[in-house]
Amino acid sequence: MKNLRKRVGRFLLMFAMLFAGILLPQNTKAVWAADGSMTVHFLDVGQGLSVLVESEGQTLLYDGGPRSASSFVVSYLQERQISEIDYLISSHYDEDHVSGLIGCLNAFDVANVIGADYVHDSSLYDSFMDGVAAQGLTVQHPAVGTEYEFGSGKFTILSPQNISKESNANSVAIRLTNGENSFIFTGDADYNSEADMVSSGIDLSCDVLSVGHHGSATSTSWDFLQATVPEYAVISCGAGNMYGHPHEETMEKLSDMGIQVYRTDEQGTIVVSSDGNSLSWNMDPCNDYTSGDGKSPAGESETQGFAGEQYDDQGESNDTDSIEADSAQNSQEEMVWISATGSKYHSIPDCGNMNPDKAYQEPLSQAEAQGYEACKKCF
């Protein structure tokens, strides 16, 4: 009966909007679309992820954080006077993403549930499915490319292309748009899933990227960053978490690309509003590129050379004999690749953990003397 009342209410609302649209001039409807507002809340749920989106009376909840944050998520929505969730999306069924959704299924009316089509062997998964069934619903498993209207905008399903044995790789990722503004949420999607998104042909450009897997090095590949080219990155992780999130490799990439960073572990709940043309935030970015274990990208001077050389104002050596001697010695040594920032040397210019556009070569002995260590991925 409850779901029937909701469906009748939506039908009447859609009929009223359609009737108004017929009577209004065409240019008036265009103004409505351009002026539509959307607010995205990156909730501080500790070591987990939960994103609340509101637009023109509709609500979307992407993940609900861990068990410890479930009551916080419910309270946050209640304080926003939310009584119904139009789209409840579970990126995947790991504890730090799905637990808070169970609380929301018990506390609010839900119209649509979207999730990945796999079975997770856990009691939390069973509780989530029981909560969905109690609402008289089933979990939808939309194909990549499926679009949904939402508030003044829409969202598109980006992944998963295939179902994997790895839970993280099954994450449902979405691209949310409002006019000229766009956001991407990827859950814990890994490099392989990101590669599938890039090859899908779907537009991945975005203003704001919710960084995958809490900033883990298993996500946020160079190819994905170059396809999304975000201006802002939001990292949801817990302060002092045991995983060292966000990882040094991820922060190096964000720093190299000049992407402005927000972090829930340092700034709490982060809120951004879109009017379809521009974004406004509730705080400035922290732009802290330090990893969760305290390491920060180490910038290297592009004019750095061997000890004893003399440089002119353009950073070029005036010691011709030294250059020739070094060249002869270097030709006998193994050459490695160094990134503009970071602490590792690499065997190839792009192993997924460095920016190939800023990479340069130098002898292995020099790299080691400067304190660089071998990249565990390509060595």
C-alpha positions as CSV (number, residue, x, y, z in Angstrom):
1,M,0.0,0.0,0.0
2,K,2.8,2.4,0.9
3,N,4.6,1.8,-2.5
4,L,1.2,2.2,-4.3
5,R,0.7,5.6,-2.7
6,K,4.2,6.6,-3.7
7,R,3.6,5.6,-7.3
8,V,0.3,7.4,-7.5
9,G,1.9,10.5,-6.0
10,R,4.7,10.5,-8.5
11,F,2.2,10.0,-11.4
12,L,0.2,13.1,-10.3
13,L,3.4,15.1,-9.9
14,M,4.6,14.1,-13.3
15,F,1.2,14.9,-14.8
16,A,1.2,18.4,-13.2
17,M,4.7,19.1,-14.4
18,L,3.8,17.9,-17.9
19,F,0.6,20.1,-17.9
20,A,2.6,23.1,-16.8
21,G,5.3,22.5,-19.4
22,I,2.6,22.4,-22.2
23,L,1.2,25.8,-21.0
24,L,4.6,27.5,-20.5
25,P,6.5,29.1,-23.4
26,Q,9.5,27.0,-24.6
27,N,12.0,29.5,-23.4
28,T,10.6,29.4,-19.9
29,K,11.3,25.7,-19.7
30,A,14.8,26.2,-20.8
31,V,15.4,28.8,-18.0
32,W,14.2,26.2,-15.5
33,A,16.7,23.6,-16.8
34,A,19.6,26.1,-16.7
35,D,18.8,27.4,-13.2
36,G,18.4,23.9,-11.6
37,S,20.4,23.5,-8.4
38,M,22.1,20.4,-7.1
39,T,23.9,19.9,-3.8
40,V,26.5,17.1,-3.2
41,H,27.5,16.2,0.4
42,F,30.6,14.1,0.9
43,L,29.8,12.8,4.3
44,D,32.6,12.4,6.9
45,V,32.0,8.7,7.7
46,G,35.5,7.9,8.7
47,Q,37.2,5.1,6.8
48,G,34.4,4.6,4.2
49,L,32.3,6.4,1.7
50,S,28.9,8.1,1.6
51,V,27.7,10.7,-0.8
52,L,24.3,12.4,-0.5
53,V,22.9,14.4,-3.5
54,E,19.9,16.7,-3.4
55,S,18.2,18.3,-6.4
56,E,14.8,19.8,-6.8
57,G,13.2,17.8,-4.1
58,Q,14.8,14.5,-5.1
59,T,17.4,12.6,-3.1
60,L,20.2,10.2,-4.2
61,L,22.4,8.4,-1.7
62,Y,25.6,6.7,-3.0
63,D,26.9,4.3,-0.4
64,G,26.4,4.7,3.4
65,G,29.7,4.3,5.1
66,P,30.7,1.7,7.7
67,R,28.7,0.4,10.6
68,S,30.1,3.0,13.0
69,A,28.7,5.8,10.8
70,S,25.3,4.4,10.1
71,S,23.4,6.4,12.8
72,F,25.3,9.6,11.6
73,V,24.2,9.1,8.0
74,V,20.6,8.6,9.1
75,S,20.7,11.6,11.4
76,Y,22.3,13.8,8.7
77,L,19.4,13.0,6.2
78,Q,16.8,13.5,8.9
79,E,18.3,16.9,9.7
80,R,18.0,17.7,6.0
81,Q,14.2,16.9,6.4
82,I,14.6,14.0,4.0
83,S,11.8,11.4,4.2
84,E,12.3,9.5,0.9
85,I,15.4,8.4,-1.0
86,D,14.7,8.3,-4.7
87,Y,17.9,6.5,-5.6
88,L,19.8,4.4,-3.1
89,I,23.0,3.2,-4.8
90,S,25.3,0.6,-3.3
91,S,28.6,0.7,-5.2
92,H,29.5,-2.7,-3.8
93,Y,28.9,-4.7,-0.7
94,D,32.0,-4.2,1.4
95,E,31.3,-3.2,5.0
96,D,32.6,0.4,4.7
97,H,30.2,1.2,1.9
98,V,27.0,-0.8,2.5
99,S,26.5,-0.8,6.3
100,G,25.0,2.7,6.5
101,L,22.6,1.9,3.6
102,I,21.0,-0.8,5.8
103,G,20.2,1.8,8.4
104,C,18.7,4.1,5.7
105,L,16.6,1.3,4.3
106,N,15.1,0.9,7.8
107,A,14.6,4.6,8.3
108,F,13.4,6.0,5.0
109,D,11.1,5.2,2.1
110,V,13.2,4.2,-0.9
111,A,12.0,4.3,-4.5
112,N,14.9,2.7,-6.4
113,V,17.9,0.5,-5.3
114,I,20.8,0.1,-7.6
115,G,23.7,-2.3,-7.0
116,A,26.2,-4.7,-8.5
117,D,25.0,-8.1,-9.7
118,Y,27.0,-10.4,-7.4
119,V,26.6,-12.2,-4.1
120,H,28.8,-11.1,-1.2
121,D,29.4,-13.8,1.4
122,S,28.5,-11.8,4.5
123,S,25.7,-11.2,7.0
124,L,25.7,-7.5,6.0
125,Y,24.9,-8.5,2.4
126,D,22.0,-10.6,3.7
127,S,20.8,-7.7,5.9
128,F,21.0,-5.3,2.9
129,M,18.9,-7.6,0.7
130,D,16.4,-8.1,3.5
131,G,16.1,-4.3,3.8
132,V,15.5,-4.0,0.1
133,A,12.9,-6.7,0.2
134,A,11.1,-5.1,3.1
135,Q,10.6,-2.0,0.9
136,G,8.9,-4.2,-1.7
137,L,11.8,-3.7,-4.1
138,T,14.5,-5.6,-5.8
139,V,18.1,-4.4,-6.6
140,Q,18.4,-3.1,-10.1
141,H,21.5,-4.0,-12.1
142,P,21.6,-1.5,-14.9
143,A,23.9,-2.0,-17.9
144,V,26.8,0.4,-18.6
145,G,25.5,3.5,-20.4
146,T,22.0,3.4,-18.7
147,E,20.8,6.9,-17.9
148,Y,18.5,8.1,-15.2
149,E,16.8,11.5,-14.8
150,F,17.5,13.0,-11.4
151,G,16.3,16.4,-10.2
152,S,17.6,19.1,-12.5
153,G,20.2,16.7,-14.1
154,K,20.8,13.0,-14.7
155,F,23.3,10.3,-14.0
156,T,24.9,7.6,-16.2
157,I,26.1,4.1,-15.2
158,L,29.8,3.8,-15.9
159,S,30.6,0.3,-14.4
160,P,30.9,-2.6,-13.9
161,Q,31.3,-3.9,-17.4
162,N,31.8,-7.4,-16.1
163,I,31.4,-9.1,-12.8
164,S,34.7,-10.1,-11.1
165,K,35.6,-12.4,-8.2
166,E,37.1,-9.2,-6.6
167,S,34.4,-7.2,-4.8
168,N,36.0,-3.8,-5.4
169,A,36.2,-4.4,-9.1
170,N,32.4,-4.8,-9.2
171,S,31.8,-1.2,-8.0
172,V,28.9,0.6,-9.6
173,A,30.4,3.9,-10.8
174,I,28.2,6.8,-12.0
175,R,28.7,10.2,-13.8
176,L,26.3,12.8,-12.4
177,T,25.6,15.9,-14.4
178,N,23.8,19.2,-13.7
179,G,23.9,21.5,-16.7
180,E,27.6,22.2,-17.4
181,N,28.8,20.7,-14.1
182,S,29.6,17.0,-13.6
183,F,30.7,14.6,-10.8
184,I,32.0,11.0,-10.9
185,F,31.7,8.5,-8.1
186,T,33.5,5.2,-8.5
187,G,33.3,3.4,-5.1
188,D,36.3,1.1,-4.9
189,A,36.7,0.5,-8.7
190,D,40.2,-0.6,-9.5
191,Y,42.6,0.0,-12.5
192,N,40.9,-2.7,-14.6
193,S,37.4,-1.3,-14.0
194,E,38.7,2.2,-14.8
195,A,40.2,0.9,-18.1
196,D,36.8,-0.5,-19.0
197,M,35.3,2.9,-18.3
198,V,37.8,4.7,-20.5
199,S,37.3,2.2,-23.4
200,S,33.5,2.4,-23.1
201,G,33.4,5.7,-25.2
202,I,31.2,7.4,-22.5
203,D,32.2,11.0,-21.7
204,L,34.2,10.8,-18.5
205,S,35.1,14.5,-18.1
206,C,34.1,15.9,-14.8
207,D,34.6,18.9,-12.5
208,V,34.7,16.8,-9.3
209,L,36.1,13.3,-8.9
210,S,35.4,11.2,-5.8
211,V,38.7,9.5,-5.7
212,G,38.4,5.7,-6.0
213,H,39.0,3.3,-3.0
214,H,39.8,6.1,-0.6
215,G,42.9,7.2,-2.5
216,S,44.4,3.7,-2.7
217,A,47.1,3.0,-5.3
218,T,44.9,0.3,-6.8
219,S,42.7,3.1,-8.3
220,T,43.1,6.4,-10.0
221,S,45.3,5.4,-13.0
222,W,46.9,7.9,-15.3
223,D,44.6,6.9,-18.1
224,F,41.5,7.4,-16.0
225,L,42.7,10.8,-14.7
226,Q,43.5,11.9,-18.2
227,A,40.0,10.9,-19.3
228,T,38.3,12.6,-16.4
229,V,40.5,15.7,-16.1
230,P,38.8,16.8,-12.9
231,E,39.4,20.3,-11.4
232,Y,38.7,19.0,-7.9
233,A,39.3,15.6,-6.2
234,V,37.5,14.6,-3.0
235,I,39.1,11.8,-0.9
236,S,36.9,10.1,1.7
237,C,39.0,8.3,4.3
238,G,39.5,8.1,8.1
239,A,42.2,10.0,9.9
240,G,45.1,7.7,10.8
241,N,43.5,4.7,9.1
242,M,45.4,1.4,9.2
243,Y,45.6,1.2,5.4
244,G,47.7,4.4,4.9
245,H,44.9,5.9,2.7
246,P,45.4,7.9,0.6
247,H,48.5,6.3,-0.9
248,E,51.6,8.2,-1.9
249,E,51.3,7.2,-5.6
250,T,47.8,8.6,-5.8
251,M,48.6,11.9,-4.2
252,E,51.7,12.2,-6.5
253,K,49.4,12.0,-9.5
254,L,46.9,14.5,-8.2
255,S,49.8,16.9,-7.4
256,D,51.4,16.4,-10.8
257,M,48.2,17.3,-12.6
258,G,47.5,20.3,-10.3
259,I,44.1,18.9,-9.2
260,Q,42.8,20.6,-6.1
261,V,42.2,18.3,-3.2
262,Y,39.5,18.0,-0.5
263,R,39.8,15.4,2.3
264,T,37.2,14.2,4.8
265,D,39.9,13.0,7.2
266,E,41.1,16.6,7.5
267,Q,38.1,18.7,6.7
268,G,35.1,16.7,7.8
269,T,31.9,16.7,5.7
270,I,32.4,18.6,2.4
271,V,29.5,20.2,0.6
272,V,29.5,21.5,-3.0
273,S,26.5,23.2,-4.8
274,S,26.0,23.4,-8.5
275,D,23.7,25.9,-10.3
276,G,24.4,24.2,-13.6
277,N,27.2,26.6,-14.5
278,S,29.5,27.0,-11.5
279,L,30.3,25.3,-8.3
280,S,30.4,26.7,-4.7
281,W,31.9,24.9,-1.8
282,N,31.4,25.2,1.9
283,M,35.2,25.5,2.4
284,D,38.4,25.9,0.5
285,P,40.4,22.9,-0.6
286,C,43.1,21.8,1.8
287,N,45.4,20.8,-1.1
288,D,47.3,18.5,1.3
289,Y,49.0,15.9,-0.9
290,T,50.5,14.0,2.0
291,S,49.7,10.3,2.1
292,G,48.0,8.6,4.9
293,D,51.3,7.3,6.2
294,G,52.8,10.9,6.3
295,K,54.7,10.8,3.0
296,S,54.5,13.8,0.6
297,P,55.5,14.1,-3.0
298,A,59.1,15.3,-3.1
299,G,59.6,17.9,-5.8
300,E,62.8,17.6,-7.8
301,S,64.5,20.6,-9.6
302,E,64.5,20.2,-13.3
303,T,68.0,21.8,-13.4
304,Q,69.4,19.4,-10.8
305,G,72.7,17.8,-12.0
306,F,75.9,16.1,-10.8
307,A,77.9,17.6,-7.9
308,G,80.7,19.9,-9.1
309,E,78.9,21.2,-12.2
310,Q,78.4,24.9,-12.9
311,Y,75.1,26.1,-14.3
312,D,74.2,29.3,-16.1
313,D,70.9,31.1,-15.7
314,Q,69.1,28.7,-18.0
315,G,70.2,25.7,-15.9
316,E,72.7,24.4,-18.5
317,S,76.1,23.2,-17.5
318,N,79.1,25.2,-18.6
319,D,81.5,22.3,-17.7
320,T,81.9,20.7,-21.1
321,D,84.6,18.2,-20.0
322,S,82.4,17.1,-17.1
323,I,79.4,16.6,-19.4
324,E,81.4,14.5,-21.9
325,A,82.9,12.4,-19.1
326,D,79.5,11.8,-17.5
327,S,78.0,10.9,-20.9
328,A,80.6,8.2,-21.4
329,Q,80.1,6.8,-18.0
330,N,76.3,6.9,-18.2
331,S,76.3,5.0,-21.5
332,Q,77.6,2.0,-19.7
333,E,75.0,2.2,-16.9
334,E,71.4,1.1,-16.7
335,M,69.1,4.0,-17.2
336,V,65.9,4.4,-15.2
337,W,62.9,6.7,-15.3
338,I,62.2,9.3,-12.7
339,S,59.0,11.3,-12.2
340,A,58.8,15.0,-11.4
341,T,57.8,14.1,-7.9
342,G,57.8,10.9,-5.8
343,S,60.5,8.7,-4.4
344,K,60.6,5.7,-6.8
345,Y,62.5,5.0,-10.0
346,H,60.9,3.1,-12.8
347,S,61.9,0.8,-15.7
348,I,59.4,2.3,-18.1
349,P,58.1,5.9,-18.5
350,D,54.5,4.9,-17.6
351,C,53.9,1.9,-15.3
352,G,50.6,3.5,-14.1
353,N,52.3,5.1,-11.0
354,M,53.8,8.2,-12.6
355,N,53.0,10.9,-15.1
356,P,54.8,10.0,-18.4
357,D,54.7,13.6,-19.6
358,K,56.9,14.7,-16.8
359,A,59.2,11.6,-16.6
360,Y,62.9,11.8,-17.4
361,Q,65.8,9.3,-17.5
362,E,69.0,9.2,-15.4
363,P,71.5,6.5,-14.5
364,L,70.5,3.9,-11.9
365,S,73.5,4.8,-9.7
366,Q,72.5,8.4,-9.6
367,A,68.9,7.6,-8.8
368,E,70.0,5.4,-5.9
369,A,72.5,8.1,-4.7
370,Q,69.6,10.6,-4.6
371,G,67.6,8.2,-2.4
372,Y,65.2,6.8,-4.9
373,E,63.9,3.3,-4.5
374,A,62.7,0.8,-7.1
375,C,59.0,0.9,-8.0
376,K,57.6,-2.4,-6.8
377,K,55.2,-2.5,-9.8
378,C,57.6,-2.3,-12.7
379,F,60.8,-3.7,-11.1
